[in-house]
Amino acid sequence: MRKKRGRRVLKGVLWGLVIVLVLGAGGIIAWSQIGVMAAEPEPLASVRENPEITVEDAAQGIVLAPADGESDLGLVFVPGAKVDPWGYAAILQGLAEEGITVVITRPWLNLAFFDPRGLDSFTSAAPDIDEWSVGGHSLGGVRACQLAADADALVLFGSYCATDLSATDLPVLSLAGSADGLSTPEKIDDVRDQLPTDAEMIEIDGASHASFGDYGPQAGDGTPTISSEKMHAEVTDRVGAFLENLPR
């Protein structure tokens, strides 16, 4: 009798654990789909109507490329948590206009740390390009740091590394916003030691956390004083110059 009772108790415990795990997984999935910040329609329309670039909704991600097909540099870009990947198309289209192919990934469950895919899962969208950099915004930048070992350079938008890259010779460009209420300039400076000593650290005056995309305001963020047009131009100039001057 005691053995049977013990087995029933064990089965009850095991089933309880299974139920907790299923409910936990279901809760995470549900949470990841609620409150996803959508791309703003007007900036996105400017991308789709841009005659200087091509836009492909590929299996690897959203691919922005120069319309003339002449591109020898690539950037894999990882979105921030629960942000529609299309929300970065407008701010990155200027790079495609300058001859840089951009692949915006679609993180699993809208959260980059749930996406285990390697860099080659995304660079396969443009196999003729040999030089690939990786970048990301917010949590996407944290994931980009993990992928940086396979890249030629790293670009961070309102983000920082939880991976120690300080002993590497990886070229790094880190863009912060003076009005960022989430990845504040102070937080970015606190983990500056995770990056190589020659990393370029640039603070964009008036930029908030959400200024690095076009998906509307974000809870907890600061108030931007820079216009979207100026922000787009600033990012294009800074990132374009950085990538085009990489050692080859």
C-alpha positions as CSV (number, residue, x, y, z in Angstrom):
1,M,0.0,0.0,0.0
2,R,2.8,2.4,0.9
3,K,4.6,1.7,-2.4
4,K,1.4,2.4,-4.4
5,R,0.8,5.6,-2.4
6,G,4.4,6.6,-3.0
7,R,4.0,6.1,-6.7
8,R,0.8,8.1,-6.8
9,V,2.5,11.0,-5.0
10,L,5.5,10.8,-7.4
11,K,3.2,10.8,-10.4
12,G,1.3,13.7,-9.0
13,V,4.5,15.7,-8.5
14,L,5.7,14.9,-12.0
15,W,2.4,15.9,-13.6
16,G,2.5,19.1,-11.5
17,L,6.0,19.9,-12.8
18,V,4.8,19.2,-16.4
19,I,1.8,21.5,-16.0
20,V,4.0,24.3,-14.5
21,L,6.5,24.0,-17.4
22,V,3.7,24.0,-20.0
23,L,2.0,27.0,-18.4
24,G,5.3,28.8,-18.0
25,A,6.2,28.2,-21.7
26,G,2.8,29.2,-22.8
27,G,3.0,32.4,-20.7
28,I,6.3,33.4,-22.2
29,I,5.0,32.8,-25.7
30,A,1.9,34.8,-25.0
31,W,3.9,37.6,-23.4
32,S,6.2,37.8,-26.4
33,Q,3.3,38.3,-28.7
34,I,1.5,41.0,-26.6
35,G,2.5,44.6,-27.0
36,V,4.8,44.2,-30.0
37,M,5.6,47.7,-31.2
38,A,4.6,48.0,-34.8
39,A,6.4,49.9,-37.6
40,E,5.0,53.4,-38.2
41,P,3.2,53.4,-41.6
42,E,4.6,56.6,-43.1
43,P,8.4,55.8,-42.6
44,L,7.7,52.3,-43.8
45,A,5.9,53.6,-46.9
46,S,9.0,55.7,-47.8
47,V,11.1,52.5,-47.8
48,R,8.7,50.6,-50.1
49,E,8.5,53.5,-52.5
50,N,12.3,54.2,-52.5
51,P,13.5,53.7,-56.1
52,E,17.2,53.6,-55.0
53,I,16.9,50.4,-53.1
54,T,15.2,46.9,-53.4
55,V,13.3,45.5,-50.5
56,E,12.9,41.7,-50.1
57,D,10.9,39.9,-47.5
58,A,13.2,36.9,-47.5
59,A,13.4,33.8,-45.3
60,Q,16.5,35.1,-43.6
61,G,15.0,38.5,-42.9
62,I,14.1,41.8,-44.4
63,V,16.8,42.5,-47.1
64,L,17.5,46.1,-48.1
65,A,19.9,46.4,-51.0
66,P,21.0,49.0,-53.6
67,A,18.9,49.0,-56.7
68,D,21.9,48.8,-59.0
69,G,23.0,45.6,-57.3
70,E,26.5,46.9,-56.6
71,S,27.2,46.0,-53.0
72,D,30.3,44.5,-51.3
73,L,29.5,45.3,-47.7
74,G,26.7,43.7,-45.6
75,L,25.2,44.4,-42.2
76,V,23.1,41.9,-40.2
77,F,20.9,43.9,-37.8
78,V,19.1,42.5,-34.8
79,P,15.9,44.3,-33.6
80,G,15.2,45.3,-30.1
81,A,12.8,43.3,-27.9
82,K,9.2,43.1,-29.1
83,V,9.8,45.6,-31.9
84,D,8.5,44.8,-35.4
85,P,11.6,44.3,-37.6
86,W,10.0,46.6,-40.2
87,G,10.4,49.4,-37.6
88,Y,14.1,49.6,-38.5
89,A,13.7,49.6,-42.3
90,A,13.4,53.4,-42.6
91,I,16.4,54.3,-40.5
92,L,18.6,51.7,-42.3
93,Q,17.5,52.4,-45.9
94,G,20.1,55.1,-46.2
95,L,22.9,52.5,-45.8
96,A,21.3,50.5,-48.7
97,E,21.3,53.7,-50.8
98,E,25.1,54.0,-50.1
99,G,25.7,50.5,-51.4
100,I,25.5,48.5,-48.1
101,T,23.2,45.4,-48.0
102,V,21.2,45.2,-44.8
103,V,19.5,42.1,-43.5
104,I,17.1,42.8,-40.6
105,T,16.5,39.6,-38.7
106,R,13.2,38.4,-37.3
107,P,14.1,37.1,-33.8
108,W,12.2,34.1,-32.5
109,L,9.3,35.1,-30.2
110,N,10.3,38.7,-30.9
111,L,13.1,38.4,-28.4
112,A,16.7,38.1,-29.6
113,F,17.9,36.0,-26.6
114,F,15.5,33.2,-27.7
115,D,17.1,33.1,-31.2
116,P,20.1,30.7,-31.3
117,R,20.8,31.0,-35.0
118,G,24.3,31.9,-36.1
119,L,25.3,34.8,-38.3
120,D,25.5,32.6,-41.4
121,S,21.7,32.0,-41.1
122,F,21.3,35.6,-42.1
123,T,24.3,36.3,-44.4
124,S,23.0,33.6,-46.7
125,A,20.5,36.1,-47.9
126,A,23.3,37.7,-49.9
127,P,26.0,35.0,-50.5
128,D,28.1,37.2,-52.9
129,I,29.1,39.5,-50.0
130,D,32.2,38.5,-48.2
131,E,32.5,41.3,-45.5
132,W,29.7,41.2,-43.0
133,S,29.2,43.4,-39.9
134,V,26.6,42.7,-37.2
135,G,24.6,45.2,-35.2
136,G,21.5,45.7,-33.2
137,H,19.3,47.9,-31.1
138,S,18.8,47.5,-27.4
139,L,18.5,43.8,-26.6
140,G,19.3,43.1,-30.3
141,G,22.7,44.7,-29.7
142,V,23.3,42.4,-26.8
143,R,22.7,39.5,-29.1
144,A,24.8,41.1,-31.8
145,C,27.7,41.1,-29.4
146,Q,27.3,37.3,-29.1
147,L,27.5,37.0,-32.9
148,A,30.4,39.4,-33.3
149,A,33.1,36.6,-33.2
150,D,31.9,35.7,-36.8
151,A,31.7,39.3,-38.0
152,D,34.1,41.9,-39.4
153,A,32.7,44.7,-37.2
154,L,30.0,45.5,-34.6
155,V,27.5,48.3,-34.6
156,L,25.4,49.1,-31.5
157,F,22.3,51.3,-31.4
158,G,21.4,52.3,-27.8
159,S,22.9,49.1,-26.5
160,Y,25.9,47.5,-24.9
161,C,27.7,44.1,-24.6
162,A,27.2,41.5,-22.0
163,T,29.9,39.6,-23.8
164,D,33.5,40.6,-23.1
165,L,35.1,41.7,-26.4
166,S,37.8,43.9,-24.8
167,A,40.7,41.6,-25.8
168,T,39.7,41.5,-29.5
169,D,40.7,43.8,-32.4
170,L,37.1,44.0,-33.6
171,P,36.1,47.4,-34.9
172,V,33.2,48.7,-32.9
173,L,30.8,51.6,-33.4
174,S,28.5,52.4,-30.4
175,L,25.8,55.0,-30.9
176,A,24.0,56.3,-27.8
177,G,21.2,58.9,-27.4
178,S,21.5,61.7,-25.0
179,A,17.8,61.5,-24.2
180,D,17.7,57.7,-24.0
181,G,15.8,56.7,-20.9
182,L,16.4,53.0,-21.2
183,S,20.0,52.4,-22.4
184,T,21.2,55.7,-20.9
185,P,24.6,57.0,-21.8
186,E,25.6,56.3,-18.2
187,K,24.6,52.6,-18.5
188,I,26.5,52.3,-21.7
189,D,29.6,53.9,-20.2
190,D,29.4,51.6,-17.1
191,V,30.1,48.6,-19.4
192,R,32.5,50.4,-21.7
193,D,35.2,48.0,-20.5
194,Q,33.5,45.1,-22.4
195,L,34.5,46.7,-25.7
196,P,38.0,47.1,-27.3
197,T,39.8,50.3,-26.2
198,D,39.6,51.8,-29.7
199,A,35.8,51.4,-30.0
200,E,34.1,54.5,-31.4
201,M,31.7,55.8,-28.8
202,I,29.3,58.5,-30.1
203,E,26.4,60.2,-28.3
204,I,23.7,61.7,-30.6
205,D,22.3,64.8,-29.1
206,G,18.6,64.7,-28.5
207,A,18.1,61.0,-29.5
208,S,15.9,58.8,-27.3
209,H,15.9,55.0,-27.2
210,A,13.0,54.8,-29.8
211,S,14.8,57.3,-32.0
212,F,16.9,54.4,-33.3
213,G,13.8,53.0,-35.0
214,D,10.4,54.1,-36.3
215,Y,7.9,52.3,-34.1
216,G,6.5,55.1,-31.9
217,P,7.2,56.1,-28.3
218,Q,8.4,53.5,-25.8
219,A,7.5,53.2,-22.1
220,G,10.3,54.5,-19.8
221,D,12.1,56.3,-22.6
222,G,13.1,59.9,-22.6
223,T,11.7,62.6,-24.9
224,P,13.6,63.1,-28.1
225,T,14.5,66.6,-29.4
226,I,16.0,65.4,-32.7
227,S,13.7,65.0,-35.7
228,S,13.3,61.6,-37.4
229,E,14.8,63.1,-40.6
230,K,17.9,64.3,-38.8
231,M,18.2,61.1,-36.9
232,H,18.1,59.0,-40.0
233,A,20.7,61.2,-41.7
234,E,23.0,61.0,-38.6
235,V,22.8,57.2,-38.5
236,T,23.4,56.9,-42.2
237,D,26.4,59.2,-42.0
238,R,28.0,57.6,-38.9
239,V,27.4,54.0,-39.8
240,G,28.1,54.4,-43.5
241,A,31.5,56.1,-42.8
242,F,32.4,53.5,-40.2
243,L,31.6,50.5,-42.5
244,E,33.2,51.9,-45.6
245,N,36.4,52.7,-43.7
246,L,36.8,49.2,-42.2
247,P,40.2,47.6,-42.9
248,R,40.1,45.2,-45.9
